[in-house]
Amino acid sequence: MSKSSNSGSPKGKPAPTYREKGVVQRSVTALLDELAPEKTLTRGERLPATIEQHRSPNGCVLQGPGYAVSVSWFGDESKGSTLGELHIMVWRGTVARRGATRHTKGATIVSELTLTPVEPPELGNFWRGNDGIEYNTETLVAKCLALLQEQASSS
């Protein structure tokens, strides 16, 4: 009986390298920085915005009056062959955030888009949707804002 040439390696593609993981994490951070920049301390009062931006280490929520878009990054912490998934969800209602007191009846999902990193990134596109469309950071920010605007106009 002969042994296969890759008997020592797991089936499928090899686990991502640290470099590949770093590229994807920088892309996630750039996306979140565009959608909901980290808040800085200021001495003056902030002007109220029609869209509230809430940031967490692995995502953000863009909350409007009665609608929201959330972006969540789920990195693959195992030694698997994937780099993780980015979930973009459109909500009707008020999204509850960790640590916030719940004073509303919550939100329901209107639509969801799941994206995976393009390996290796082609033509500057870092993300591929489950529909096959590829996005770079700029076009993905535009997609998120378009989803938010679409929900605002239907409310």
N, C-alpha and C positions, 0 to 999 in steps of 0.2 A: 504494500500500500504506500502511495506517495503522499507526502505532506503538502499542503497548499503553501504558496510562497508568502502569504501574510498570516500564517497561523498564530504568530505572536501578537498581532494587533487586533483590536476590537473591530467588529464589523462596521461598515460605513466609513464616513470620513473621520479624520483624526480630530482630537480635541483642539479648540482654538488656542492660539499662542497668546502670551501676555501682550504682545504688540497688537494683535487683532482685537483683543478685549479693550485695550487702551484707546484704540481708534474709535470703537463703538461708544465707549463711555464719554469720550470727548464730544462725539456727535450728539449724544443724549443731553449732555450739559449745555451745549450750544443751543439746542432746541428749547430747553427749559429756560435758559437765559433770555431768549427772544420772547417767549410767551409770558413768562412771569419772572422778571428779574428779582434777584435777592433784594430784600428791603434793607435800606440803610437808615441809620439813625439821623434824624433831622431835628433841629430846634423849633422850626416853624410847624404850623399845622398843615396837614395834607389836605388837598382838595378832594372832595368825594368824587369817585369815578363811577360811571354807570356799570362798568365791568370790574368786579373785584378779582384780584390776582392772588391766589394762595399757592405758596411753594412748599414742597417737601423735598427731602433728599432724592427721592426717586420719582418725582412727578409734580404735577401742578393742576390746579382747578381754576378755570376762568368762569366765574359765577356772575350771571346777569340776573335781572329781576324775573324769576320764574323759569330760568333755563341755565344750562351750564355745559361746558366741555371740559373733560378731564383727560390728562395725558399721564400714563403710568408706565414706568420701565420695570420689567421683570428680568433682571439679569440671571443667566444660568449659573448658579453657584456650584453645581456639580461638575464633575469632570467629563460631562457629556460633550457631544459634538456640536451643540448650538451655542450661540452667543446670547440668546435671550429673545424677548418679545417686547414690543411697544404697543400698548393698548390705548386707543383714542375712543372715548365714549361721549356721546351726546346725551344730555339729560333734560328732562322736563321736571321742573321743581328746583328745590334747593338741596345741593349735595352736602351731606354731613361730613365734616372733617374731623380727624382725630383730635381729641382734646377739646372740641367745641361743644358747648351746651346745645342740646337739640331743642330748638324752639319752633320748628316747623314740622310738617308731616312727612318730609323726605322728598325723594326724587325717584323717577322711573327712567329706565334706559329707553331712548328713542332709536339710537343706532350705535353700532360699534365697528371699528376698523382695527384690525390686528396687523402689525408690520413686523418684519424680521430684517436684521441687517443683511445687506447685500455683501456677499463674500466672493472676491474682494470688491470694494466699492468701484463701480464703473461710471466713468464720466462725471464723477463727483456725487453720484447718487449713493446714499447710505442706506436707504430703506426700501423694502419691497412689500406692498400690500398683498393681502390674500387674493386680491383681484389681478395681481401681476403688475400693477402700476408702480413705477419706481419714483422716489422722491429724494431730493437733497434737503438740507436744513431749511433753505429759503422757501422751497415749494411746499414743504410740510407745514411750516408756519402759516403760509397762505391758505392751505387746506383747512387747518384748525380754525383760523379766523373766518373762513367762508362757512364752515359748519356752524360756528357761533352766530354769524350774521343770518344764516338761513333759519336757525331756531328763533332768533330775535324777531324776524319778520313774520314768522308763523304764530307767535305768541299773542 
